[in-house]
């Protein structure tokens, strides 16, 4: 259906046609081309994205073959690609009496309706085409997309199953199927489909691989590992089987086996940045911090724009008390992604540790501006202000936090501590009562933050009465 009639670039016939056409343009000559040749020329320039020559070819086609349905369909396709959809639909409507049984016409009309957001009209046309030719992958693929657009994900999933049945080794189909399955929450049904496919074709590498992915989604990691092992037996050079198997092993706490699985793939393909990073993470989970650092640096040698590696190195260095080195690395991470809350929080924490208070306050403030529900950042931000004896600012920051988290007991407990500290006992006790009403069991938060409050008789009285 509307297959590219463009031959490969080395096709001599196409080369001769293009040469003749461009000579005609350059010398302003009048040259005759038959309609089939014009279709090839139009396709060539269309897929080369050479708009000027596309329209020159279309103009010539209208002069030579003003009643050609096929050439008008070609023109409609070009117009659609240029987002001139209304003009394309008008053109197609004009030739409809002559093209009722033309499948190319129907397909391009469906595409035009889709572009106009008339997805149900597009579906009616495509379903008719699908009925006529049940194995046409282009029609099925477009149907899958149209059903996605109108949120009929189950029907879309069924169309993708048909695509996979037609071409079980098409990775794009499998990936689309997995994504669609996430929308319909049909993991069990998807697993049954893949198993049926495997029963017909037990050596399908992608079927086994995606069976493992689906079991991963169900958190059935033992079955996922088994599926990935079968995939490796079928094709030991399919790298993703090793890395996904490593993920499942990691989920089971088998970090050394996860490392082994990753390193097995080195025989077949040079490790990339994400793979080195994953191995670093597995070493870190085994508390082999020096090994982890080694692999994070290997990841950066592959791609120094990989922000997570800079961040992970900073985390380890900070945990070892090497704060200035950690600061250098977290700055690098933020250069790559200045909206990442984890990066910004660590940046603030390290600045606070090394005494760069102004920078830490700015970083905490940026975190809570991005995510007003980040409780720990609000508390740390206010605590830093409190430690700098900016108690009023600390109090103001928590009132601001309550605007976004009005029922959060932890904020009220901390706020009560700050207010009690400035000597406003009545207000502090009222805030403490509010905290108790929200979550009595968290009252230890106040004592941990400000142990001297345990000696406050009014606080003890309130606790006794709430019990």
C-alpha positions as CSV (number, residue, x, y, z in Angstrom):
1,X,0.0,0.0,0.0
2,X,1.5,3.3,-1.1
3,X,4.9,1.6,-1.1
4,X,7.9,3.7,-2.0
5,X,8.3,3.4,-5.8
6,X,11.7,4.9,-5.4
7,X,14.4,2.5,-6.4
8,X,17.7,2.2,-4.6
9,X,20.0,5.1,-5.3
10,X,22.3,2.9,-7.4
11,X,19.4,2.0,-9.7
12,X,20.5,3.1,-13.1
13,X,17.1,3.8,-14.4
14,X,16.3,6.2,-11.5
15,X,19.7,7.9,-12.0
16,X,19.0,8.5,-15.7
17,X,15.6,9.9,-15.0
18,X,16.9,12.3,-12.4
19,X,19.7,13.4,-14.7
20,X,17.3,14.0,-17.5
21,X,14.9,15.9,-15.3
22,X,17.6,18.2,-13.8
23,X,19.1,18.8,-17.2
24,X,15.6,19.9,-18.4
25,X,15.4,22.3,-15.5
26,X,18.9,23.7,-15.9
27,X,18.5,24.2,-19.7
28,X,14.9,25.3,-19.5
29,X,13.9,22.5,-22.0
30,X,10.6,20.7,-22.6
31,X,11.1,17.0,-22.1
32,X,8.5,14.3,-22.1
33,X,8.3,11.7,-19.2
34,X,5.7,9.1,-18.9
35,X,3.5,9.0,-15.8
36,X,5.4,6.1,-14.2
37,X,8.7,7.9,-14.6
38,X,7.2,11.0,-13.1
39,X,6.1,9.0,-10.1
40,X,9.7,7.8,-9.6
41,X,11.0,11.4,-9.9
42,X,8.5,12.7,-7.4
43,X,9.3,10.0,-5.0
44,X,13.0,10.6,-5.3
45,X,12.8,14.3,-4.5
46,X,10.1,13.7,-1.8
47,X,12.3,11.2,0.1
48,X,15.3,13.5,-0.4
49,X,13.3,16.3,1.0
50,X,14.0,18.5,-2.0
51,X,10.8,20.5,-2.0
52,X,11.6,22.8,-4.9
53,X,12.1,19.9,-7.4
54,X,9.2,18.0,-6.0
55,X,6.9,20.8,-7.0
56,X,8.6,21.2,-10.3
57,X,7.9,17.5,-11.0
58,X,4.3,17.9,-9.8
59,X,3.9,20.9,-12.0
60,X,5.2,19.0,-15.0
61,X,3.0,16.0,-14.2
62,X,-0.1,18.3,-14.2
63,X,0.8,19.6,-17.6
64,X,1.5,16.2,-19.1
65,X,-1.1,14.2,-17.3
66,X,-3.8,16.5,-16.0
67,X,-6.3,13.6,-15.3
68,X,-3.8,11.1,-13.8
69,X,-5.3,9.8,-10.5
70,X,-2.0,8.4,-9.3
71,X,-0.1,11.7,-9.8
72,X,-2.8,13.6,-8.0
73,X,-2.5,11.1,-5.1
74,X,1.2,11.8,-5.1
75,X,0.5,15.5,-4.9
76,X,-1.8,14.9,-2.0
77,X,0.9,13.0,-0.2
78,X,3.3,15.9,-0.7
79,X,0.8,18.4,0.6
80,X,0.1,16.3,3.7
81,X,3.8,16.1,4.4
82,X,3.9,19.9,4.3
83,X,0.9,20.1,6.7
84,X,-1.3,21.5,4.0
85,X,-3.9,18.9,5.0
86,X,-7.1,20.8,4.1
87,X,-5.8,21.4,0.5
88,X,-4.8,17.7,0.3
89,X,-8.3,16.6,1.4
90,X,-9.9,19.0,-1.1
91,X,-7.8,17.5,-3.9
92,X,-8.6,13.9,-2.8
93,X,-12.3,14.7,-2.6
94,X,-12.1,16.0,-6.1
95,X,-10.8,12.8,-7.6
96,X,-12.9,10.4,-5.4
97,X,-15.4,9.5,-8.2
98,X,-12.4,8.3,-10.3
99,X,-10.5,6.6,-7.4
100,X,-13.2,4.7,-5.4
101,X,-11.4,1.4,-5.9
102,X,-7.9,2.7,-5.6
103,X,-6.3,1.5,-2.4
104,X,-3.5,4.1,-2.6
105,X,-6.2,6.8,-2.7
106,X,-7.9,5.4,0.3
107,X,-4.7,5.1,2.3
108,X,-3.6,8.6,1.6
109,X,-7.1,9.9,2.5
110,X,-6.9,8.0,5.8
111,X,-3.6,9.7,6.5
112,X,-5.1,13.1,5.7
113,X,-8.0,12.5,8.1
114,X,-5.6,11.4,10.8
115,X,-3.6,14.6,10.4
116,X,-6.8,16.5,10.7
117,X,-7.5,14.7,14.0
118,X,-10.5,12.9,12.4
119,X,-9.2,9.6,13.7
120,X,-12.5,7.7,13.5
121,X,-12.8,8.5,9.8
122,X,-9.3,7.3,9.3
123,X,-10.1,4.1,11.2
124,X,-13.1,3.3,9.0
125,X,-11.0,3.7,5.8
126,X,-8.1,1.7,7.3
127,X,-10.4,-1.1,8.6
128,X,-11.8,-1.5,5.0
129,X,-8.3,-1.7,3.6
130,X,-7.3,-4.2,6.3
131,X,-10.3,-6.4,5.4
132,X,-9.2,-6.4,1.8
133,X,-5.5,-7.1,2.6
134,X,-5.2,-8.6,6.2
135,X,-1.4,-8.8,6.0
136,X,-0.6,-5.3,4.9
137,X,1.8,-4.1,7.6
138,X,1.5,-0.4,6.7
139,X,-2.2,-0.5,7.1
140,X,-2.0,-2.5,10.3
141,X,0.6,-0.1,11.7
142,X,-1.5,2.9,11.0
143,X,-4.5,1.3,12.5
144,X,-2.5,0.6,15.7
145,X,-1.6,4.3,15.8
146,X,-5.2,5.5,15.2
147,X,-6.5,3.4,18.0
148,X,-3.8,4.9,20.3
149,X,-5.0,8.4,19.4
150,X,-8.5,7.6,20.5
151,X,-7.3,5.8,23.6
152,X,-8.5,2.4,22.5
153,X,-5.3,0.8,23.6
154,X,-6.6,-2.7,23.7
155,X,-7.4,-2.6,20.0
156,X,-4.1,-1.0,19.3
157,X,-2.4,-3.8,21.1
158,X,-4.2,-6.4,19.0
159,X,-3.1,-4.7,15.8
160,X,0.5,-4.7,17.1
161,X,0.2,-8.4,17.8
162,X,-0.7,-8.9,14.1
163,X,2.4,-7.0,13.1
164,X,4.5,-9.1,15.3
165,X,3.0,-12.3,13.9
166,X,3.8,-11.1,10.4
167,X,7.4,-10.1,11.4
168,X,8.5,-11.6,14.7
169,X,12.0,-10.2,14.5
170,X,11.0,-6.6,14.2
171,X,12.3,-4.9,17.3
172,X,10.2,-1.8,16.8
173,X,7.0,-3.8,16.8
174,X,8.0,-5.5,20.0
175,X,8.9,-2.3,21.8
176,X,5.6,-0.7,20.7
177,X,3.8,-3.8,22.0
178,X,5.4,-3.5,25.4
179,X,4.6,0.2,25.7
180,X,1.0,-0.4,24.6
181,X,0.7,-3.2,27.2
182,X,1.7,-0.7,29.9
183,X,-1.3,1.4,28.9
184,X,-3.8,-1.5,29.1
185,X,-2.3,-3.2,32.1
186,X,-2.5,-6.4,30.1
187,X,0.8,-8.1,31.1
188,X,-0.7,-11.5,31.7
189,X,-2.5,-11.4,28.3
190,X,0.7,-10.2,26.6
191,X,2.6,-13.1,28.2
192,X,0.1,-15.6,26.8
193,X,0.4,-14.1,23.4
194,X,4.2,-14.3,23.5
195,X,4.1,-17.9,24.7
196,X,1.8,-18.8,21.8
197,X,4.2,-17.2,19.4
198,X,7.1,-19.1,21.0
199,X,5.2,-22.4,20.6
200,X,5.1,-21.7,16.8
201,X,8.7,-20.3,16.6
202,X,10.8,-21.5,19.6
203,X,13.9,-19.9,18.2
204,X,12.6,-16.3,18.0
205,X,15.2,-14.3,19.9
206,X,12.9,-11.3,20.4
207,X,10.0,-13.4,21.6
208,X,12.1,-14.8,24.4
209,X,13.7,-11.5,25.2
210,X,10.4,-9.6,25.5
211,X,8.9,-12.5,27.4
212,X,11.7,-11.8,29.9
213,X,10.8,-8.1,29.8
214,X,7.2,-8.8,30.5
215,X,8.1,-11.1,33.5
216,X,10.3,-8.2,34.7
217,X,7.3,-5.9,34.6
218,X,5.4,-8.4,36.8
219,X,8.4,-8.5,39.1
220,X,8.7,-12.3,38.5
221,X,12.5,-12.1,38.1
222,X,13.2,-15.8,38.2
223,X,11.0,-16.4,35.2
224,X,12.5,-13.3,33.6
225,X,16.0,-14.6,34.0
226,X,15.0,-18.0,32.6
227,X,13.6,-16.2,29.5
228,X,16.7,-14.1,29.1
229,X,18.9,-17.2,29.3
230,X,16.9,-18.8,26.5
231,X,17.4,-15.6,24.4
232,X,21.2,-15.9,25.1
233,X,21.2,-19.5,24.0
234,X,19.5,-18.6,20.7
235,X,21.8,-15.6,20.0
236,X,24.7,-15.0,22.4
237,X,25.5,-11.7,20.7
238,X,22.2,-10.1,21.5
239,X,23.6,-7.7,24.2
240,X,20.3,-6.6,25.8
241,X,19.7,-10.1,27.0
242,X,22.7,-9.8,29.3
243,X,21.9,-6.4,30.6
244,X,18.2,-7.1,31.3
245,X,19.1,-10.3,33.0
246,X,21.5,-8.3,35.1
247,X,18.6,-6.0,36.1
248,X,16.6,-9.0,37.3
249,X,19.5,-10.5,39.2
250,X,20.0,-7.1,40.8
251,X,16.4,-7.0,41.9
252,X,17.0,-10.3,43.6
253,X,20.0,-8.9,45.4
254,X,22.4,-11.0,43.3
255,X,24.7,-8.2,42.5
256,X,27.8,-10.2,41.7
257,X,25.9,-12.3,39.3
258,X,24.5,-9.1,37.8
259,X,28.1,-7.9,37.2
260,X,29.0,-11.3,35.7
261,X,26.1,-11.1,33.3
262,X,27.1,-7.7,32.1
263,X,30.7,-8.6,31.7
264,X,29.8,-11.7,29.7
265,X,28.6,-9.3,27.0
266,X,32.1,-7.7,26.7
267,X,33.1,-10.7,24.5
268,X,30.7,-9.6,21.8
269,X,30.5,-5.8,22.0
270,X,32.6,-3.1,23.6
271,X,30.8,-1.8,26.7
272,X,29.1,1.6,26.3
273,X,28.6,4.3,28.9
274,X,25.3,3.1,30.5
275,X,26.7,-0.5,30.8
276,X,29.8,0.7,32.7
277,X,27.5,2.8,34.9
278,X,25.2,-0.1,35.7
279,X,28.2,-2.3,36.7
280,X,29.4,0.6,38.9
281,X,25.9,0.7,40.6
282,X,26.1,-3.1,41.3
283,X,29.6,-2.7,42.9
284,X,28.2,0.2,44.9
285,X,25.4,-2.0,46.2
286,X,28.1,-4.5,47.3
287,X,29.8,-1.6,49.2
288,X,32.8,-1.8,46.8
289,X,33.0,1.9,46.6
290,X,36.5,2.1,44.9
291,X,35.3,-0.4,42.3
292,X,32.2,1.5,41.8
293,X,34.1,4.7,41.3
294,X,36.4,3.0,38.8
295,X,33.4,2.0,36.6
296,X,31.7,5.4,36.9
297,X,34.9,6.9,35.6
298,X,34.9,4.4,32.8
299,X,31.4,5.5,32.0
300,X,32.5,9.1,31.8
301,X,35.4,8.2,29.5
302,X,32.8,6.9,27.1
303,X,30.5,9.8,27.5
304,X,31.4,12.8,29.7
305,X,27.8,14.1,29.3
306,X,26.4,11.3,31.4
307,X,25.1,13.3,34.3
308,X,24.2,10.3,36.5
309,X,27.8,9.1,36.6
310,X,29.0,12.6,37.8
311,X,26.3,12.5,40.5
312,X,27.1,8.9,41.7
313,X,30.8,9.8,42.0
314,X,29.8,12.9,44.0
315,X,27.6,10.8,46.3
316,X,30.5,8.3,47.0
317,X,33.0,11.1,47.6
318,X,30.6,12.9,49.9
319,X,30.1,9.8,51.9
320,X,33.8,9.4,52.3
321,X,34.1,13.0,53.5
322,X,35.9,14.2,50.4
323,X,33.6,17.1,50.0
324,X,35.6,19.5,47.8
325,X,36.1,16.7,45.3
326,X,32.4,15.8,45.6
327,X,31.5,19.4,45.0
328,X,33.5,19.4,41.7
329,X,31.6,16.3,40.5
330,X,28.1,17.5,41.5
331,X,28.7,20.8,39.7
332,X,29.5,18.7,36.6
333,X,26.2,16.8,37.0
334,X,24.2,20.0,37.3
335,X,25.9,21.5,34.2
336,X,24.3,18.6,32.3
337,X,20.9,18.8,34.1
338,X,20.1,21.8,36.3
339,X,16.5,20.7,37.0
340,X,17.3,17.3,38.6
341,X,16.2,17.5,42.2
342,X,18.6,14.8,43.4
343,X,21.5,16.7,42.0
344,X,20.4,20.0,43.4
345,X,19.8,18.5,46.9
346,X,23.2,16.9,47.0
347,X,24.7,20.2,45.7
348,X,23.0,22.0,48.6
349,X,24.0,19.4,51.2
350,X,27.7,19.5,50.2
351,X,27.8,23.3,50.1
352,X,26.3,23.3,53.6
353,X,29.0,20.8,54.8
354,X,31.9,22.9,53.5
355,X,30.4,26.1,54.9
356,X,29.3,27.7,51.6
357,X,26.0,28.7,53.2
358,X,24.8,31.2,50.7
359,X,25.1,28.7,47.8
360,X,23.4,26.0,49.9
361,X,20.4,28.3,50.6
362,X,20.1,29.1,47.0
363,X,20.2,25.4,46.0
364,X,17.6,24.4,48.6
365,X,15.4,27.2,47.5
366,X,15.6,26.0,43.9
367,X,14.7,22.5,44.9
368,X,11.5,23.5,46.7
369,X,10.6,25.9,43.9
370,X,10.8,22.9,41.5
371,X,9.0,20.5,43.8
372,X,6.9,22.1,46.5
373,X,6.1,18.7,48.0
374,X,9.7,17.7,48.7
375,X,9.4,17.6,52.5
376,X,13.0,16.8,53.3
377,X,14.3,19.7,51.3
378,X,11.8,22.1,53.0
379,X,13.0,20.9,56.4
380,X,16.7,21.1,55.5
381,X,16.3,24.5,53.9
382,X,14.6,25.8,57.1
383,X,17.1,24.1,59.3
384,X,20.0,25.8,57.5
385,X,18.3,29.2,58.0
386,X,17.7,28.3,61.6
387,X,21.3,27.4,62.2
388,X,22.3,30.7,60.7
389,X,20.1,32.4,63.4
390,X,17.7,33.5,60.7
391,X,14.9,32.0,62.7
392,X,12.2,34.3,61.3
393,X,13.2,33.3,57.8
394,X,13.1,29.6,58.9
395,X,9.6,30.1,60.2
396,X,8.5,31.9,57.0
397,X,9.9,29.0,54.9
398,X,7.8,26.5,56.8
399,X,4.7,28.5,56.5
400,X,5.4,28.6,52.7
401,X,5.8,24.8,52.8
402,X,2.4,24.4,54.5
403,X,0.8,26.2,51.6
404,X,1.7,23.2,49.5
405,X,1.6,20.6,52.3
406,X,-1.2,21.8,54.6
407,X,-1.7,18.4,56.4
408,X,2.0,17.5,57.0
409,X,2.6,16.8,60.6
410,X,6.4,16.9,60.3
411,X,6.3,20.5,59.1
412,X,4.1,21.5,62.1
413,X,6.4,19.8,64.6
414,X,9.4,21.6,63.2
415,X,7.6,24.8,63.0
416,X,6.5,24.5,66.6
417,X,10.2,24.1,67.6
418,X,11.2,27.3,65.8
419,X,8.4,29.3,67.3
420,X,9.1,28.0,70.8
421,X,12.8,29.0,70.3
422,X,11.9,32.6,69.7
423,X,9.8,32.6,72.9
424,X,6.3,32.7,71.5
425,X,5.1,29.8,73.7
426,X,1.3,30.3,73.1
427,X,1.7,30.2,69.3
428,X,4.3,27.4,69.5
429,X,1.9,25.3,71.6
430,X,-1.0,25.8,69.2
431,X,1.2,24.7,66.3
432,X,2.3,21.7,68.4
433,X,-1.4,20.8,69.1
434,X,-2.1,20.9,65.4
435,X,0.8,18.6,64.8
436,X,-0.4,16.1,67.4
437,X,-3.9,16.1,65.8
438,X,-2.4,15.2,62.5
439,X,0.0,12.5,63.7
440,X,0.5,11.9,67.4
441,X,3.2,9.3,66.9
442,X,5.5,11.7,65.2
443,X,5.9,13.9,68.3
444,X,9.4,12.4,68.8
445,X,10.4,14.5,65.7
446,X,10.2,17.6,68.0
447,X,12.3,16.0,70.8
448,X,14.9,14.7,68.4
449,X,15.3,18.2,66.8
450,X,15.2,20.1,70.1
451,X,15.7,17.8,73.1
452,X,15.3,20.7,75.6
453,X,11.6,20.8,74.8
454,X,11.2,17.6,76.9
455,X,11.5,19.8,79.9
456,X,8.6,22.1,78.9
457,X,5.7,21.3,81.2
458,X,3.1,22.6,78.8
459,X,4.4,20.3,76.1
460,X,4.3,17.3,78.4
461,X,0.8,18.3,79.5
462,X,-0.4,18.4,75.9
463,X,1.1,15.0,75.2
464,X,-0.6,13.5,78.3
465,X,-3.9,14.9,77.3
466,X,-3.7,13.7,73.7
467,X,-2.8,10.2,75.0
